[in-house]
Amino acid sequence: MDEMTIVGFRALDELLHEFEQVGLGEVPELTRRCAALLGLRDLTIYLADVQQDVLIPMPQPEAPEGDREPPVLDIDDSLAGWSYRTASLRVTEAETGGLQLWTPMMDGVERMGVLGLRGDCLDAPTLRFCRSLATLLTLIVVSKGSHSDIFTGVKRREAMHLPAEMVWAFLPPRTLQAQNVLSTAVLEPAYDIGGDGFDHSLIDHTLHTTILDSMGHDLKAGLTTSVALAGCRNARRSGADLKDLTGSVDDTLAAEFPDRYCTGIFAHLDLPTGELTWTNAGHPPPLLIRDQRLMHGALERPSESPLGLGTFTGHERQVHHEQLQPRDRVLLYTDGVTEARSDSGEMFGLDTFADFIIRATAAGEPAYEVLRRLIHSILAHHHQLSDDATIVLFEWQPGPQLPPVTPVLL
């Protein structure tokens, strides 16, 4: 083992030991000292904001006097943003001399931000150290962030409304991946959501996905969605099948919110076989994209009453079935997506929605980046959404998985 690798291991070990004894605000300075052992400097931890528009530097409380605060970087128009968008390492010549490195900070496949640093020599052992450092930093930020508001505060560019604060507290990470499947989601307006919510989880060999849209856009709408999410998870973790899970949420909302209702879809994807099962409580039907084409009506089924009203109808919830094919993509969405209107009154529409996904997929973009760009396109189409817009996309990927992306060094 070469000397550089030994120094790197010792630096990472020291960082891991020290971070357990400090707060999240001290992590940047500890990391800077760790990187300096390998001759690396100008280290900055950038976190993606809630809307994934920009990369925001973590505060540097111990930065030397006179040093300029690192700037906020645009995800769509910066080298750091390129690293974030592609989940790939990038090396370029630094304007102040040496080499500038950008490497993504990933929690599994969930993109957290980007680590930036500079060095005179970025050889193979140093690059390995940088990737390991980014991975360790991600774990530290996620771990420390669970009991500190610094992490959350850095990611926000404006005040969060109370209903949105409550719903975000219940939401899972936006992206997850396992053998045979990838699931990702987006939700807007991020700071002012009221009635939308989503969930996805992996249990044994099954992907569980949920999308919800509660009546109204106020605190009670957020509360209805939060209770529905909690009811879904409670039933799921107790081993309930789809019919019982839907019935449980139905009964809970009817009892606790008799003047409210919530539309939603609860879906299971069996990962070994690709069998998709779902219940639909008054929600827009899922969309199926296969071989770069929207399969019109493939997942449409007779409409049923929203959650909270099914108890009063006395009808049993129907569980629907569909056999997916390899690389099929399924989209769950709320009507705020397709009904978004431009200033001239033009509706975003289902065809535009599906066409965006298809074209981006054909271009080879990963699903999580497709949805990030799509939700920004919807916001650009309608600067002020009149309703929440939420999308969940999952792809069945059976068989051998594609090799990891090779870092691009320029």
C-alpha positions in Angstrom: 0.0 0.0 0.0 1.5 3.4 -1.0 2.2 6.2 1.4 -0.6 8.4 0.0 -3.2 5.7 0.5 -2.0 5.2 4.1 -2.2 8.9 4.9 -5.7 9.0 3.3 -6.9 6.1 5.5 -5.5 7.8 8.6 -7.2 11.1 7.7 -10.6 9.5 7.2 -10.2 7.5 10.4 -9.4 10.7 12.3 -12.4 12.5 10.8 -14.7 9.7 11.6 -13.5 9.7 15.2 -13.7 13.5 15.7 -17.1 14.1 14.1 -18.7 11.9 16.8 -17.8 14.6 19.3 -18.7 17.8 17.5 -21.8 19.4 16.0 -22.7 19.6 12.4 -21.5 23.2 12.1 -18.0 22.1 12.9 -17.9 19.4 10.2 -16.6 21.7 7.4 -13.6 22.8 9.4 -12.8 19.2 10.5 -13.0 18.1 6.9 -10.8 20.9 5.7 -8.1 19.8 8.1 -8.5 16.2 7.0 -8.1 17.1 3.3 -5.0 19.3 4.0 -3.1 16.1 5.1 -3.1 15.1 1.4 -2.3 18.6 0.1 -5.9 19.4 -0.8 -7.3 22.9 -0.1 -10.3 25.2 -0.7 -12.6 22.4 0.4 -16.3 23.3 0.4 -19.4 21.2 1.1 -22.3 22.2 -1.1 -25.8 21.0 -0.4 -28.6 21.0 -3.0 -31.5 23.3 -2.0 -35.0 21.8 -1.4 -36.0 22.5 -5.0 -32.8 21.3 -6.5 -32.1 24.6 -8.2 -28.8 25.6 -6.7 -25.9 24.2 -4.6 -25.5 26.1 -1.3 -22.2 26.1 0.6 -22.3 25.0 4.2 -21.3 27.8 6.6 -17.6 28.1 7.4 -17.6 29.6 10.9 -13.8 29.3 11.3 -12.8 30.6 7.8 -9.8 33.0 8.0 -10.6 36.6 8.1 -10.7 38.2 4.7 -11.6 34.9 2.9 -14.6 35.3 0.6 -17.6 33.1 1.3 -18.0 30.5 -1.5 -20.8 31.5 -3.9 -24.1 29.7 -4.4 -23.8 27.7 -7.6 -26.5 27.0 -10.2 -27.2 23.3 -10.7 -28.0 23.8 -14.4 -25.1 26.2 -15.2 -22.0 25.3 -13.3 -19.3 22.5 -13.3 -20.4 21.6 -9.7 -24.0 21.4 -11.0 -22.8 19.1 -13.8 -21.3 16.8 -11.2 -24.6 16.8 -9.3 -26.8 16.3 -12.4 -24.8 13.4 -13.7 -23.7 11.9 -10.3 -20.2 11.9 -11.7 -16.8 13.2 -10.7 -15.4 16.1 -12.6 -11.8 17.5 -12.7 -10.8 20.8 -14.4 -8.0 23.3 -14.3 -8.7 25.8 -11.5 -8.6 29.5 -12.3 -6.3 30.1 -9.3 -3.9 27.3 -10.2 -3.9 23.6 -9.7 -6.8 21.3 -10.4 -10.4 21.8 -9.3 -12.3 18.6 -8.3 -16.1 18.2 -8.0 -17.5 15.0 -6.7 -21.1 14.2 -5.9 -22.3 13.5 -2.3 -24.6 10.5 -2.6 -26.8 8.8 0.0 -27.3 5.6 -2.0 -28.7 7.1 -5.2 -30.2 10.1 -3.4 -28.2 13.2 -4.4 -27.3 15.3 -1.4 -24.9 17.8 -2.9 -21.3 18.2 -4.1 -17.9 18.3 -2.5 -15.5 20.8 -4.1 -11.8 21.0 -3.4 -8.5 21.9 -5.2 -5.1 20.3 -5.4 -1.8 20.5 -7.3 -1.9 16.8 -8.1 -5.0 14.6 -8.4 -3.6 11.2 -9.0 -5.5 7.9 -8.6 -4.9 7.5 -4.8 -6.0 11.1 -4.2 -9.1 10.6 -6.3 -10.0 7.5 -4.4 -9.5 9.4 -1.1 -11.8 12.3 -2.4 -14.6 9.8 -3.4 -14.3 8.1 0.0 -14.3 11.5 1.7 -17.5 12.5 -0.1 -19.2 9.3 0.9 -18.1 9.7 4.5 -19.3 13.3 4.6 -22.7 12.3 3.2 -23.1 9.8 6.0 -22.0 12.5 8.5 -24.4 15.1 7.2 -27.3 12.7 7.1 -26.5 11.4 10.6 -25.9 14.8 12.2 -28.8 16.4 10.2 -31.3 14.1 11.9 -30.8 16.0 15.2 -29.7 19.5 14.0 -31.5 22.2 12.0 -28.3 23.4 10.4 -28.5 20.9 7.6 -32.2 21.7 6.9 -31.6 25.4 7.2 -28.8 25.4 4.6 -31.1 23.7 2.1 -33.8 26.4 2.4 -33.9 29.6 0.4 -37.1 30.9 1.9 -39.5 30.3 4.8 -41.4 27.0 4.8 -45.1 27.3 5.3 -46.5 25.2 8.2 -48.5 22.7 6.2 -45.4 22.0 4.0 -43.2 21.7 7.2 -45.6 19.0 8.4 -45.8 17.1 5.1 -42.0 17.2 4.5 -41.4 15.7 7.9 -43.3 12.6 6.8 -41.8 12.2 3.3 -39.0 9.6 2.6 -35.9 10.3 0.6 -36.8 11.3 -3.0 -34.9 8.4 -4.6 -34.2 4.8 -3.8 -32.8 1.9 -5.7 -32.4 -1.8 -5.3 -31.8 -4.9 -7.4 -34.4 -4.7 -10.2 -35.9 -1.3 -9.5 -35.4 2.4 -9.2 -38.1 4.8 -7.7 -37.9 8.6 -7.6 -40.2 11.4 -6.8 -40.5 15.2 -6.9 -43.0 17.6 -5.2 -43.8 21.3 -5.8 -44.4 24.0 -4.7 -41.8 22.8 -2.2 -42.3 25.6 0.4 -46.0 25.8 0.1 -47.4 22.2 -0.4 -50.7 21.6 1.2 -52.4 18.3 0.3 -49.9 16.2 -1.8 -47.6 13.5 -0.5 -45.8 10.4 -1.6 -44.1 7.4 -0.2 -41.9 4.5 -1.4 -40.3 1.7 0.4 -38.7 -1.7 -0.2 -39.8 -4.7 1.9 -38.4 -8.1 1.0 -38.8 -8.3 -2.8 -41.6 -5.8 -3.2 -41.5 -2.0 -3.9 -44.4 -0.2 -2.2 -45.3 3.2 -3.7 -48.0 5.7 -2.7 -49.2 9.0 -4.0 -51.8 11.1 -2.2 -53.7 14.3 -2.9 -55.9 15.7 -0.1 -58.8 18.1 -0.5 -57.8 21.7 0.0 -54.6 23.6 0.4 -54.4 24.4 4.1 -53.1 23.1 7.4 -56.0 20.5 7.6 -55.1 19.3 4.1 -51.5 18.7 5.2 -52.7 17.0 8.3 -55.0 14.7 6.3 -52.1 13.7 4.0 -49.8 13.2 7.0 -52.4 10.9 8.7 -52.9 9.0 5.5 -49.2 8.5 5.1 -48.9 7.3 8.7 -51.9 5.0 8.2 -50.4 3.5 5.1 -47.1 2.8 6.8 -48.7 1.4 9.9 -50.8 -1.1 7.8 -47.9 -1.9 5.5 -45.6 -2.6 8.4 -48.2 -4.8 10.0 -48.3 -7.0 6.9 -51.6 -5.8 5.5 -52.3 -6.5 1.8 -53.3 -3.8 -0.6 -57.1 -4.2 0.0 -56.7 -4.1 3.8 -54.2 -1.3 3.7 -56.5 0.9 1.6 -59.5 0.0 3.8 -57.5 0.9 6.9 -56.6 4.4 5.6 -60.2 4.8 4.3 -61.6 4.1 7.8 -59.1 6.3 9.6 -59.8 9.4 7.5 -63.5 8.8 7.7 -63.3 8.7 11.5 -60.9 11.6 12.0 -61.7 13.9 9.1 -65.4 13.4 8.3 -65.5 16.7 6.3 -62.4 15.8 4.2 -61.3 13.3 1.6 -58.1 12.3 -0.1 -57.5 10.7 -3.5 -54.6 8.3 -3.8 -53.0 5.2 -5.3 -51.3 2.4 -3.3 -49.1 0.1 -5.5 -46.9 -2.9 -5.1 -44.4 -4.1 -7.6 -43.1 -7.6 -7.3 -39.5 -7.3 -8.2 -38.7 -10.9 -9.3 -41.7 -11.1 -11.6 -42.6 -7.6 -12.6 -46.3 -8.0 -11.5 -47.8 -4.6 -10.6 -50.8 -4.5 -8.3 -52.6 -1.4 -7.1 -55.7 0.2 -5.7 -57.0 3.6 -7.0 -59.1 5.8 -4.7 -60.4 8.4 -7.0 -57.0 9.4 -8.4 -55.7 10.0 -11.9 -54.7 6.5 -13.3 -51.1 5.6 -13.5 -49.2 6.0 -16.8 -47.2 3.3 -18.4 -44.2 4.1 -20.7 -42.9 1.2 -22.7 -40.3 1.2 -25.5 -40.3 5.0 -25.5 -44.1 5.2 -26.0 -46.9 6.1 -23.8 -49.3 3.1 -23.6 -52.6 5.0 -23.6 -55.1 3.5 -21.2 -52.9 0.6 -20.2 -53.4 1.2 -16.5 -56.9 2.8 -16.5 -59.5 1.0 -14.4 -63.0 1.9 -13.3 -63.0 4.8 -10.9 -63.6 4.3 -7.2 -64.4 6.8 -4.3 -61.6 8.8 -2.6 -60.2 7.8 0.7 -62.4 8.8 3.6 -65.5 8.2 1.5 -65.2 4.5 0.7 -66.4 3.5 4.2 -69.8 5.1 3.4 -70.2 3.4 0.0 -69.9 -0.1 1.4 -68.1 -1.3 -1.7 -64.9 -3.4 -1.5 -61.8 -1.8 -2.9 -60.6 -3.5 -6.1 -57.0 -4.6 -6.5 -55.8 -4.2 -10.1 -53.1 -6.2 -11.8 -50.7 -5.7 -14.8 -47.7 -7.5 -15.9 -44.8 -5.2 -16.6 -42.1 -5.7 -19.2 -38.3 -5.1 -18.6 -37.5 -1.3 -18.5 -41.2 -0.3 -18.2 -41.6 3.0 -16.4 -44.7 3.7 -14.3 -45.8 7.3 -13.5 -48.0 8.3 -10.6 -48.9 11.9 -10.5 -51.4 14.4 -9.1 -53.6 16.6 -11.3 -51.5 19.7 -10.4 -49.0 18.4 -12.9 -51.2 18.1 -16.0 -53.5 21.0 -15.1 -50.7 23.6 -14.6 -51.5 26.6 -16.9 -49.3 29.2 -18.4 -50.0 32.9 -18.1 -51.9 32.6 -21.5 -54.1 29.8 -20.1 -52.4 27.0 -21.9 -52.5 23.7 -20.0 -49.3 21.7 -19.5 -51.2 18.5 -20.4 -50.8 14.8 -20.3 -49.1 14.6 -23.7 -46.4 17.2 -22.9 -45.9 15.4 -19.5 -45.3 12.0 -21.1 -43.3 13.4 -24.1 -40.8 15.0 -21.7 -40.2 11.8 -19.9 -39.8 9.8 -23.2 -37.4 12.3 -24.8 -35.2 12.5 -21.6 -35.2 8.8 -21.2 -34.1 8.3 -24.9 -31.3 10.8 -24.2 -30.0 8.5 -21.4 -30.8 10.7 -18.4 -31.2 8.9 -15.1 -34.8 8.9 -13.8 -34.1 11.2 -10.9 -32.6 13.8 -13.2 -35.5 13.5 -15.6 -38.0 14.3 -12.8 -35.9 17.2 -11.5 -35.8 18.8 -15.0 -39.5 18.0 -15.6 -40.8 19.7 -12.4 -38.7 22.8 -13.3 -40.2 22.8 -16.7 -43.7 22.7 -15.1 -42.7 25.6 -12.9 -41.4 27.5 -15.8 -44.7 26.8 -17.7 -46.7 28.1 -14.8 -44.7 30.4 -12.5 -47.2 30.1 -9.7 -48.8 26.7 -9.3 -52.5 26.8 -8.4 -52.3 23.2 -7.0 -49.6 20.9 -5.7 -47.7 19.0 -8.4 -46.3 15.6 -7.4 -44.7 12.8 -9.5 -43.5 9.3 -8.6 -41.7 7.4 -11.3 -40.5 3.8 -10.9 -38.8 1.6 -13.4 -38.6 -2.2 -13.4 -35.0 -3.2 -14.2 -34.7 -7.0 -14.2 -31.7 -8.9 -15.2 -28.0 -7.8 -15.2 -27.6 -4.2 -14.0 -25.7 -1.6 -16.0 -22.1 -1.0 -14.8 -21.5 2.2 -12.8 -20.8 5.4 -14.7 -17.0 5.9 -15.2 -15.9 9.3 -13.9 -15.2 11.8 -16.6 -11.9 13.6 -16.2 -11.4 16.7 -18.3 
